[in-house]
């Protein structure tokens, strides 16, 4: 299940637990193409991961992208308790890479170890 972030809600949404942040925009063809599969991953990992979506095309959300130094779309960031662990960016990101990053996150670490 996904949650649409706003500038006001973003900090609270990513502050605790396992989070995948999906930075996307309507004019980003790879973003739109991956969106249904990313949403399905959000449903599949529900309870172990929160999927937070940031519409970067919305000018009110641009400070979020600036704060996290998101320079291109799509960008997918995994975080645990507000700390960035891994980042995937660019038009060549695959759903398999996103799922592998989620697996590493929910299993305990960006390096795949269970700490």
BELTA-V754014 format. One line per field, one symbol per residue. psi: psi as a letter, one per 20 degrees, with the letter a starting at -180 (. if undefined). burial: b if it has 24 or more other ideal C-beta (glycine too) atoms within 12 Angstrom, else e. A space follows every 50 residues. Layout:
psi = ???
burial = ???
This chain:
psi = pqppqrhhigghhihqappppoprqhjoghghhighhghgggghjphiqp opponiiohhihhggghjloirqqppppqplipphqppqrijpqhhhghh hggggiiiqhjirk.
burial = ebebbeeeebeebbeeebbbbbbbbeebebbeebbebbbebbeebeeebb bbbbbbeeeebeebbeebebeebbbbbbbbeeebbbbbbeeebebebbbe bbbbbbeeebeeeee
